Amino acid sequence: MAGRSKIAWIVFAAIAAFYLLSEHRAHLLGALPFLLLLACPLMHLFMHGGHGGHDHGGGDGPADKGADK
């Protein structure tokens, strides 16, 4: 794309985004609580890596502390 047409598309996209956000603000703000609730299980899955990696290394649990005495 040439320089002027690229700038025209950017300006058009900015104007379209402004009107979409201003006209649909009530819909977007109404969905925020549900998006927050959806973020909780997604963060659990992606940040904890699921439930497969709960290996504690063995040897430093409470049962092993009494064996040294």
Secondary structure by P-SEA (a helix, b strand, c coil): ccaaaaaaaaaaaaaaaaaaaaaaaaaaaaaaaaaaaaaaaaaaaaaacccccccccccccaaaaaaac
